[in-house]
Each structure stands twice: as C-alpha cells, then as structure tokens.
C-alpha cells in the first residue's frame, strides 16, 4: 500500500472525497447477491463530477469463501497500472435474523463495511488504514451540523439541502429508515437553530 503520489495539496484526503465500496449497499441493490456470481461495474461521482469506474466479480456462491475481485486502472502514461485486487467477504448473523456482510480490509485485516481509494491512492483499504477523516471535521463547528444533514441525505439517495426532506430508499428496512428519519429530524432541528442564530446575528427578523 503506497501513498497518494507527489504534488498533492490541501492536506490529507477525506473519506467523502474518496472512491468507496460499500458491501451493504451492493447487496441491498443486487450488485452482489449471496449464492450467486455477479460480473458488473461500479461508477463514482465525487463533488458532482464523474470520478472513474472499476470492474468487479462478486463471488458469493459459497458464503464461507466469498470474495470481491476488483479490476481497475490507476496512474497515467508510463506509470499507468492495471490493478487486480481480491477482497475477502465474511458475514455475521444479527439477532433479528438474516446475514450482514462485511469486507476484510486487505491491510489491517479488520472487518469493515466500506473500503476507500483516495485520490492518488494505489489500493482499496479501510478508512482507518488510510487514516481518512471526513469533510465535516474540517469545517467550522457551526457548519458541521449542515454537513451531517447533507451526508445523511446522500446516504439515503435524496436531494441535498436544508429545505429538502428524506424518503425511504427502495429495499431499505422500514425500521432502519425510521432510525435514519429520527436522526434527520434531530439534525434538521439543529440546523434550524443555527439558521435562527444567524438571522438574529445579522439583525434580521423572522
């Protein structure tokens, strides 16, 4: 596992601005199906712009020998490299039933829900292995609640914005969505308080 390359600016990359593989999302959206072998591709948009793609094989025929085989290009010119990376998959069985799938970070060997490839990085790995922070950790304290709200909206596949509501994604358990909805309502209330403070500070009126 190498570094981010030379000439990078702006401090360490963040998880928000890195390519991400989320195994729970892949299973939920049928991009990986337990008991099957799936050949497909993943595409990313970062900051509203296309940010690359990879091909993959999700081999989950045998649940105890499941793995994700990735194939992608990195670098350019003479440094261009085709990467083939294999990631082991394991599952746990929650008390409420079913199976929850995890990725094994190739470097820490820890069980993780997501793998990341930051800009200039060479291989997918867990967030802690790359020591990635979040954009919200780099913004002013008062702005973080808005970042958290927008992050939740992105996670649910909803339009981002202080005045935008959320809806339950197809395939998400109602109980899971209710937990997200409760969190959304808390963040929305905090954002409202911050907006009210800002209006008063600027001498406005409700």
Secondary structure, DSSP 8 states (H G I E B T S, - for coil): -----SS--SSS-BGGGSEEEEHHHHHHTTSS-TTSEEEEEEEEEETTEEEEEEEEEEE-SSGGG-EEEEEEEES-GGG-EEEEEEEEEEEE--TTSS-EEEEE-TTT--EESEEEE-TT-SS-B-HHHHT-B-GGGGS-HHHHHHHHHHHHHHHTT---STT------TT--HHHHHHHHHHHHHHHHHHHHHHHHHHHHTT---
